[in-house]
Amino acid sequence: MTTELISLNEYRKNISTLWKKAQQQNIKYVVLSHSRPIFEVNPVLDNTVGNDWDIQYTPKNHKAWIQAKKELSEGKTTNIDFSKIKTEDDFISLIKS
C-alpha cells in the first residue's frame, strides 16, 4: 500500500477522484490540516462486511449466536412465511412463539 499526504483542501476538492484512485491503486491518504495529520483515508479492497452483515458475530450477540449455532446443529430451525407478517406486532409475536 502506498501512502500519500494531501491537504484538507485538496481532499475536499477531489474526493470523488481520490477514492477511485485509492481503490484502483491501493493508496492510503493522510489528510493534513496546517501540516498536521488529522485523519487517514484507506481503500476497502473487498467487501469486508459481506452479504451476511446482519448475522455476523459480535460481542453483543454472543449468547444468541451460540444458541443459534446449537439449534442449527440440532436441526431446530423454523421457516418464516413473510407474507403473513403485516405489522411490527405480527413480527414480534412470531419471534416470541
Residue pairs with C-beta under 8 A, 6 or more apart in sequence:
1 26
1 27
1 28
2 25
2 26
2 27
2 28
3 27
3 28
3 29
3 30
4 27
4 28
4 29
4 30
5 29
5 30
5 32
5 37
6 18
6 29
6 30
6 31
6 32
7 31
7 32
7 33
8 31
8 32
8 33
8 38
11 18
11 29
11 31
11 41
18 29
18 41
19 41
19 43
21 27
22 28
22 29
22 41
22 42
22 43
23 43
23 44
23 45
26 43
26 45
27 43
28 40
28 41
28 42
28 43
29 40
29 41
30 37
30 39
30 40
31 37
31 38
31 39
31 40
31 41
32 38
49 56
50 56
57 65
71 77
80 94
84 90
85 91
85 94
